[in-house]
Amino acid sequence: MDIKSYIEVSKPRIVVVLVITAITSLLGATRFDTTPSIPWDVSFWQLGFLFLAGALASMGSSALNHYYDRDIDKSMVRTAKRPIPGSKLSAKNVLLYGLSLSIISVIIAWFTLNPVATFMIALGIFFYVIIYTVWLKRSHASNIVIGGFAGSAASMAGWATTTGTIDLTGFLVGWLVFMWTPPHFWCLAIKTREEYASVNVPMLPVLIGNQRTAKYIFINTAILLPFSLSLYFFGLGLLYTTIALVSGTLMLIYHYKLTQNPTPEFAWKAYKVTAPYLVIIFIAIAFDALLYYRI
């Protein structure tokens, strides 16, 4: 068995980000749990099975993405050496691998977490595989915008693991992922615009060019920053708010610079610089519950 290739189709970087998002949401939600508790008062059972179910869900849906995109992957330089087009794994094996992990993740969540968390994990798989990969990616410029909800589902699954539900604050915390995904991914799309154009994938830069896409990225980030700060009024504390202000401002500065220099080279730089934003802000949400303070 080519373990390295199976790891590659699992997209481990995405797995890490989504698992961190889920776990930190679980910890952050301990301040909003309706049952008497102290910050981070969660069991290793909850942490362990959320980690396992979330990781398997992400791995499985990523593998299914590799399977479905195998035809266009072979035509793009960036993806031509992926396991299926590179003939390291058969398409059938990747399909079975992806389906198996996705199904197992939902079963594990059902028996170890709660119905709402299980639903959000299943919904995340559905959005990434069906809504984004199969339906929107090749048909509409809104592909990454709507598909970004798959990441929000991971956060909401973590929140629901603690509270058993998705309250308004839990929904808004998850919405951070939804709002961050398009400007982040559009930076990558500017970098790889020609490749997407060669396989007729309607990413925004392919349809409207780099300059206008850079403006959309900046506008989106200009909305994300005040939105992230507004969560203070829904119960989050000063630690989170301060980190959201600093990290969001940094991202806004880089995206403004991108409007002045909308080249593939600077878009790649902006992509790498702003990539850690999501992890940083969700770690802030977790520690905000532990070190809670408000004016």
Secondary structure, DSSP 8 states (H G I E B T S, - for coil): --HHHHHHHT-HHHHHHHHHHHHHHHHHGGGT-SSS--TT---HHHHHHHHHHHHHHHHHHHHHHHHHTHHHHTTSTTTTTSTTTTTSS-HHHHHHHHHHHHHHHHHHHHHHS-HHHHHHHHHHHHIIIIIIIIIITTT-TTHHHHHTHHHHHHHHHHHHHHHSS--HHHHHHHHHHHHHHHHHHHHHHHHTHHHHHHTT---HHHHHHHHHHHHHHHHHHHHHHHHHHHGGGGT--HHHHHHHHHHHHHHHHHHHHHHH---HHHHHHHHHHHTTHHHHHHHHHHHHHHT----
